[in-house]
Amino acid sequence: MPSLKSFRNRIASVKSIRKITKAMQMVAASNLRRAQDAAEAARPYAEKMNAVIASLAGGLKDNPGAPALLAGSGKDQVHLVIVATADRGLCGGFNTNIVRRARQHIQALERNGKEVKILCVGRKGRDQLKRQYAKRIIDTVEFVQVKRIGFTNAAAIGRRVLDMFAAGDFDVCSIVYSEFKSVISQVPTLRQLIPVVIEEAGPLVGPQGNVYEYEPDEAAILADLLPRNVNVQIFRALLENVAGEFGAKMAAMDSATRNAGEVIDNLTLQYNRTRQAMITKELIEIISGAEAL
């Protein structure tokens, strides 16, 4: 039977853990609102840019003079997969769900005979993928020392991706991240960046019903807009990930805090029962000794 001291030590230990998880939950909750606002603010800009590109690129995709980011390299053999996760853990299945979605995409590409290169954004994605795809990981980008993700961080990744595409290192680029829905819901998402995916779109119409006209021509505008779009989509993915990470961490720490409370209640009950049994045993020994006299 465990001693009373061991029960007291375990109870004190679990109480200390509960204080830590509660503090982490409060920190995540305070950061979540700012991260959620940033992610939601980035969505309209990214979606509007997609609409503008779709409107401009409708008749240019099959044109021989179309920008490479729109038309592609003409091949579909080498794929670059950007896997964006968090640098830290303690956020439930947030990182695991992103990596699972990335694995599904990579395995589908390999079954079709494609060559895959992986660029990890975040240490947790690298740690999970290197067990199976260590030779395919070309580099890892970490933001451990970055307090708040900015557009410059996304632009640095975007420049590297664009330089690799210009050098012919890959033909298609996709990014896997987690789209923030709510505190308890983050959806792993796959988005193709290069060549840009053109959705059905008509001419853009202004608030008064006026149709926009562009100058210079569509090809010149797209040559400037498409590289910017890569940076914007990466930035949006990073912001969605930050909001999703804080939401998942808040939910995970809340669950850990409640579980710690249940453990403390169970240990306290066992402590009281053990203490009662020891007192009863001592009383029986005293009474037995008195009767023997």
HELIX and SHEET records of a PDB file:
HELIX    1   1 LEU A    4  ALA A   57  1                                  54    
HELIX    2   2 ALA A   68  ALA A   71  1                                   4    
HELIX    3   3 PHE A   94  ARG A  111  1                                  18    
HELIX    4   4 ARG A  123  TYR A  133  1                                  11    
HELIX    5   5 ALA A  134  ARG A  136  5                                   3    
HELIX    6   6 PHE A  151  ALA A  166  1                                  16    
HELIX    7   7 GLU A  218  ALA A  292  1                                  75    
SHEET    1   A 5 ILE A 137  VAL A 141  0                                        
SHEET    2   A 5 GLU A 115  VAL A 121  1                                        
SHEET    3   A 5 VAL A  78  ALA A  84  1                                        
SHEET    4   A 5 VAL A 172  SER A 182  1                                        
SHEET    5   A 5 SER A 185  ILE A 194 -1                                        
END                                                                             
